[in-house]
């Protein structure tokens, strides 16, 4: 799915949702929350919709020995070092590939996404009037969005976006959400470590405002948070 198709997919999804929400506005927050739960899912069905980042990771020590042993990959506009033994796919955000029943890639797989600075805020320029000036704040509001805290259309919008952004993370009740910052990047990591496999959903903004998403499905549970932070430290945009 090309960038234009992704833009259209997200735009149509959100425009449709907000159109219905606009009709419901006069009924207040309770009906907005009911609409979201009916259209996307409840906290019991999708626990992450009632979670927010609770862990802070600042200037983590990067395992440089591990990072130098990774395999270098070059894609259009992206260069990154990744562990061996994974199928690596450069993608756009496409809702189907995140879901459990999709059979395109099984086992160990890493999906990569890159978008240029201000991609999301340019998709939804009306958000600037709500005090959200850039893509980092857009991602931050998305990750912090919670169903029970919906009070207005703006809150509902970000819960909808959280549903679109969230990949398959296994049993979500065990998911942890972390905010991180290192020398040249910052962002959010949603991860789940369990016997059935490890999952990592990394949303990254670099100093230039470039956006990277790294989604790792590690069925053999070979990776941990330290190793994934080492991977994140290697990603950058190429000319």
Steps between C-alpha positions, in 0.01 A plus 500: 500500500657824385519817704198657326293188563605498866410868535163437342437192717574681825322817392181319398502292818537802722268728302225237509550438871505868589193564288306253712658636816391850403140385494551345843665808645189645657451184704829553679805288594305190600357451151838575342657226710215263411553572132870425523439178692239389246709590195850404618474295817483517877787502746433133563537420130787742426667581835753740349217745431489554877877511549755780475880512521600435860871433452763761419830411332749787474842470339511121525836334484524347154665160469749603231647152473158361418424788259819449300410134451170582332440468128481826303190555285453780248159600371382814321556778756571256784818338629481272803688211661290199598551157654539201271223247459215746439294562187530876445224692322486869420135599520252778534255485789246252372251383757480140378867413546482569869221256572534149632315321220712645222715223349743702289796457735523256786761456773784750525418814303592867516293770329648842429322823422642841419319831456646843439484780759152637574331217309227446760449862595464586131238226464300661779594871500198587715688353797737797507208704630479251788861570601655198326779652287694200370512125447658428838208662681263316266654164595516600867129584511423176315693287749350680800141471375267295723134415454402591854653848459297595191336835566477648151550432129871566522542226764289263289712571193818386672339185638397415143856565382635280779282218371638550147862527620503199730638178349454147627671499839390158614310483829452872558439470872876447534600791276725772641516851355819703529612845397867525404759763415855453378754743356346536153158334528193486717171319492295216640538123529210265564626153580392161624739232626348156553546129432305511174737761355616858542342797325638852461323799346748789478392850391803722453560866415854620430641851545406595143140394558519182292260228614594131518286210612664166580264215573664175610325167538753274669335160538821342634530767771864570412481875547455706815455873558876564521558341159209687343636831630829409332309444175322834536835676546608388150204623297538819301390666181719487193503750215 
